[in-house]
Amino acid sequence: MPFIEFAYNSSVDSTTHYSPFEIGYGFNPLTPLDLIPLPVDERVSLNGNKKNTGGEGLTCKIQQQIEKKKWTIYIQG
């Protein structure tokens, strides 16, 4: 079961164009072992904006992708 979870979290979402790992950790690990050496403060951020430095930030990019997908579905609908 852990390998299925890892595979799911590594896959890129068609709406956001990011994997859950990229959204949560800021990178896409190649193996589960890539997550082990991270200190707790690097794996978990209580302040979501801490990782979004410079430019629009990941959160803004993801939000734009979701809005774009919603409009695409609405127009095709």
Secondary structure, DSSP 8 states (H G I E B T S, - for coil): -HHHHHHHHHS--TTTSS-HHHHHHSS--SSGGGGTTS-HHHH--SSGGGS--STTHHHHHHHHHHHHHHHHHHHH-
